[in-house]
Amino acid sequence: MIVVCGEALMDVIHNGEGTQRAVPGGGPFNTARALARLGVPTSFLGHLSDDPFGRELAELLKSDGASLALATFGPEKTTIAMADVDSDGLAEYQFLVQGTSAPQLTLSMLPDQLSPEVNALHLGTLGMVLEPMASTLVEFIHRERDTRVVMLDPNVRAGLIPDDIYRERLRDAVSHSTIVKASEDDLVWMFPGLGYRDAAERLLSSGVRLVVVTLGAAGSFGLHRDLRISVEAVPVSLVDTIGAGDAFGAALLAWLHDNGYLKRDLRLESDQLRAALQYASAAAAITCSRAGADPPGKHEMQ
């Protein structure tokens, strides 16, 4: 089982024609749904509101097959992300977080121990930013890293906390991670002055077993041991990019899970890494072909 840790929220999406709509979102929420849809046993660990939006988020996770056994609920209002989508389908976000549900994940809400069937943890996005959730999740991976795969997707949300604190927290999380999946923009922000390739090499040299960089329409780039593999993006009629990176990361994990490679001593050959990246790219493309974060089911990946 894979435990996905972090936030579930509502995206209020403003479109170019002046309309808006509220849709479920949050990087970990999207990732948990995508993993479950791809047939991977998945549990969501986060703090949800018991308001109507929170109940909607919970029902969607359950309907896709994700367990809520590790989730908690409280009276805080659901966290909101304001998303502006431009004419190219790209989204920029602002967050309404003060006093809302997602950040309120505390150490007392963590399980004393995880089931032996849990072999991987996934975290990132606002889970590395908002307190007390961020400190809780860093402590969680400190506790669990020796026995389970940890995958970090930084999905950087700059401007919410001081940059120096944020970078140091991400570097701490990286030092405990088996896999890092990051966008080109994430790496350029995390390592000022370095291009994404040099930044990815630095991550790999720090002890991360697998580094994957998403490059939008230019595809993806994977680094593992002495392997350096580039994969083209799958051509798609773009609607928007919301949730595409989350679908990519989930599908990468799903491929590793399904093929028996989701291990702390992860080791892939060239053909295997290429196949994993191609599978992830296909999931991202399908997500880009429809509105909002609507990741594919396993039957669509055939």
Steps between C-alpha positions, in 0.01 A plus 500: 500500500606858431413772752457846346551779752389862487216724398160466340336829400267664253634672188292801401596529133470831318488456123597753236139579414430621853323191634603294801431156637592313819668163451674264744879527510826509689810315383481211751123469454547477121784252542302274731207495258729430205675213679171345605358532149811323370421206727764560768394447864506858631428679826467878545656655811383856551259723693163566338216731590161364598334778294327420166821548299690274739236231476513526119878455504469196728231340284709544185799332660285211616320465167834469320609231746732691734477416870427774755608290798794736563309824434360727772208744493439829679275808512734729304383621159645330193819655362451688171737547204420776253619387156528728196522304174650682203434449129767228484330297773764580763387574856637737764383472862427713804396335826250578774642306792465695825300294748406238238515123517801380298778660708362359829667160472686451829730236645219368719305412186771269368461125558732358765616252240417415141380165378775273363321508165591869456813504284506864384416854607432790264503866600554853370321819386343692792597215730851646492379856558211546743536454874454291703450255210851553358685431827273201562579342164873565526498327838296216348753428225786523752322222687415281202778548246712201603230243425295656219545673166448876527404693187515880507322719245599855604242668272640829630255762625728799558395815686307336783798473737853647488705345220793403722277305740321332210819396319653361817186296572496359147867409521435323828217304337722420201763353734241245615352425156543200274333671201468867410263601221526871423422742222771700328370813677513322838868417457598844375332649809650247741853551365540863392760545231486140378321364198263210553752238384768615743241527777377147428858370507545664839188323631626166373844552654334579836371143524164508323463176304283633217454858380237581239459846348180596320551745212144572385464470122870404479436172683693365800853412607594219738825451692583174676847367580689554170182523290383824340176443307290756312142423393286714273161625615195324359328730246166621630224750431560718807206610716702597809799379700326477841600177671727385217813492718310314771380242248855461368639436848222260590543301180877481556437355846229269361738361236767433761240339730346281231838379376651425841759780511357711783785428743742703711790360295324592174693374198388531138651423162473739207195336340319493833561867574387595151181294536423664836545850353285414198222369722513815713501720190190328367313561827597868495387536139160351569458737794593799281237399247210574737403777738628508856689230686331194351765225488455184292381164618708190438275391213584824317871427525468188287 
